[in-house]
Amino acid sequence: MTTRTLNPALTASSAMTSRAVAAALLAALGVITSGCGSDAGVATPQDSTPGCTGGVLEADLQAEPLSGPGVDPATGELRPPPEGSSYTISSTYGIPRPGDAVMQRYGQMFGAIQAQLASQRGLVAIQLAQSPSCGSGRTLAVWESTEAMYEFVMSPAHLEAMDAADELLQPNYAVTHWETTRADEMTLEEGVRRIKTSEAAAR
């Protein structure tokens, strides 16, 4: 059984294949929030892809640069949170189920999610990544606060996408979130580490 906690958001990227984008998008959206604490929310990896799991960084992972209002355009670096505050970071991993029906369903949801993200309050930055060898997608989203993150989670477009998770994603998808002020903890690699910890605890 899959245990799930939260959802980050993501935007389209022309550099990624539609299948990889679907993996990342559905991983980001395909979660039922449960109100659990941080570092929770992973499923048991599939035996058919032992090297492809949320807790293992893919050797061929191809990551897009961070983008969003919190990224310094001159350096490409994420601006630090205001003094005395922290960011909420969410990270996801997922592989889409095969078949044309999956891509068709994904396409139906994608436009609404894009529109929601374009005006989403509190989204600081987002990063997408894909692994061609695993057919997997990862996301990293940076939020002004946990409240801002859950505001997106409870939006109508996102609620619809949550209902489609088990239909569209393979069961080893993973989601986690944490709060931090440290730049070295606002990375895809940190998301992998935290997902690995959650996977180990779930066994």
C-alpha positions in Angstrom: 0.0 0.0 0.0 1.2 3.5 -0.8 1.5 6.1 1.9 1.5 9.7 0.8 1.7 13.1 2.2 2.1 16.1 -0.1 2.4 17.4 -3.6 4.8 19.9 -5.2 4.1 21.6 -8.5 5.9 21.8 -11.8 5.8 23.5 -15.2 6.4 22.3 -18.7 9.8 22.0 -20.2 10.4 21.7 -23.9 13.7 20.0 -23.3 12.1 16.9 -21.8 10.2 14.2 -23.6 6.4 14.1 -23.0 6.8 10.8 -21.3 9.4 12.1 -18.9 7.3 15.2 -18.2 4.4 13.0 -17.5 6.4 11.1 -15.0 7.5 14.2 -13.2 4.1 15.9 -13.3 2.2 12.9 -12.1 4.7 12.2 -9.4 4.2 15.8 -8.3 0.4 15.6 -8.4 -0.3 12.1 -7.6 -0.4 12.2 -3.9 -3.2 12.2 -1.2 -2.3 14.5 1.7 -2.6 12.9 5.0 -1.3 15.5 7.4 1.7 13.4 8.4 5.0 15.0 9.3 8.0 15.6 7.1 10.1 12.9 5.4 7.1 10.6 5.1 5.3 9.3 2.0 6.9 6.6 -0.1 5.9 3.4 -1.7 7.7 0.1 -1.9 9.9 0.0 -5.1 9.0 -2.4 -7.8 11.0 -5.6 -8.1 11.1 -5.3 -11.9 13.2 -2.1 -11.7 15.5 -2.6 -8.7 17.8 0.2 -9.7 15.0 2.7 -10.4 13.6 3.9 -7.1 13.2 7.3 -5.4 16.0 6.6 -3.0 18.6 6.0 -5.6 20.0 8.9 -7.7 19.9 7.9 -11.4 23.3 8.0 -13.0 21.9 9.6 -16.1 19.6 12.1 -14.3 19.2 15.2 -16.5 18.1 18.3 -14.5 16.7 21.6 -15.7 17.9 24.7 -14.0 15.9 26.1 -11.1 13.3 28.6 -12.3 10.9 30.9 -10.6 10.6 34.3 -8.9 13.0 33.3 -6.1 15.9 32.6 -8.6 18.5 35.3 -9.2 18.5 35.7 -13.0 22.1 36.9 -13.0 23.5 33.8 -11.2 20.8 31.2 -11.5 21.0 30.7 -7.7 18.1 30.5 -5.3 17.9 33.6 -3.2 17.9 32.8 0.5 14.8 33.0 2.6 14.1 36.3 4.5 16.0 36.6 7.7 14.5 34.6 10.5 12.4 32.4 8.2 12.9 29.2 6.2 11.6 27.6 3.0 9.5 24.5 2.7 11.0 22.1 0.1 9.1 19.3 -1.6 10.6 16.6 -3.7 8.9 13.9 -5.8 9.8 10.8 -7.9 7.7 8.8 -10.2 7.4 6.6 -13.3 4.3 6.6 -15.4 2.4 3.5 -16.3 2.7 2.5 -20.0 0.0 3.1 -22.5 -1.7 5.8 -24.6 -4.5 6.2 -22.1 -2.0 7.5 -19.5 -0.7 10.2 -21.8 -4.2 11.2 -22.9 -5.3 11.5 -19.2 -2.1 13.4 -18.4 -2.8 15.9 -21.3 -6.3 16.5 -19.9 -4.9 17.7 -16.6 -1.7 19.4 -17.7 -3.3 22.7 -18.9 -5.2 23.3 -15.7 -2.1 22.7 -13.6 0.0 25.0 -15.7 -2.6 27.8 -15.3 -2.7 27.2 -11.6 1.1 27.4 -11.2 1.3 30.6 -13.3 -0.5 32.5 -10.5 0.3 30.3 -7.5 1.1 32.4 -4.4 4.1 31.3 -2.5 5.9 29.2 -5.1 9.5 30.4 -5.0 11.2 28.0 -7.5 10.9 24.7 -9.2 13.2 22.2 -10.9 12.5 19.3 -13.1 14.7 16.3 -13.9 14.4 13.1 -15.9 16.2 9.8 -16.3 16.0 8.2 -19.8 17.2 4.8 -18.5 14.6 4.6 -15.8 11.9 6.6 -17.6 11.5 8.4 -14.4 10.9 12.0 -13.4 11.8 14.1 -10.3 10.7 17.5 -9.1 12.0 19.9 -6.5 9.8 22.7 -5.4 10.6 25.6 -3.1 7.8 27.2 -1.2 7.6 30.3 1.0 5.9 28.2 3.7 4.2 25.0 4.3 0.9 26.8 4.2 1.6 28.1 0.7 2.4 24.6 -0.4 -0.8 23.2 0.9 -2.8 26.1 -0.7 -1.7 24.6 -4.0 -2.4 21.1 -2.8 -6.0 21.9 -2.2 -6.6 23.8 -5.4 -9.3 22.2 -7.7 -6.8 21.3 -10.5 -4.5 19.6 -8.1 -7.3 17.7 -6.3 -8.4 16.3 -9.6 -4.9 15.2 -10.3 -4.5 13.6 -6.9 -7.4 11.2 -7.7 -5.6 10.0 -10.8 -2.3 9.0 -9.1 -2.7 5.2 -8.7 -4.3 5.0 -12.2 -1.4 6.8 -13.9 1.7 6.2 -11.8 3.6 3.0 -11.1 3.4 2.2 -7.4 6.9 3.1 -6.4 6.3 6.8 -6.6 7.6 8.9 -3.7 7.0 12.3 -2.1 8.5 14.1 0.8 9.0 17.6 2.2 11.1 19.4 4.8 11.9 22.9 6.0 15.3 24.4 5.8 17.4 27.6 5.6 20.4 25.8 4.1 21.1 26.1 0.4 22.7 22.6 0.4 19.4 21.1 1.5 17.4 22.7 -1.3 18.6 20.2 -4.0 17.4 17.1 -5.9 20.2 15.2 -4.2 18.8 16.1 -0.8 15.4 14.9 -1.9 16.8 11.6 -2.9 18.5 11.2 0.5 15.3 11.9 2.3 13.2 9.6 0.1 15.8 6.9 0.8 15.4 7.4 4.5 11.7 7.1 4.2 11.9 4.0 2.1 14.1 2.3 4.6 11.7 3.2 7.5 8.7 1.8 5.5 10.3 -1.6 5.1 
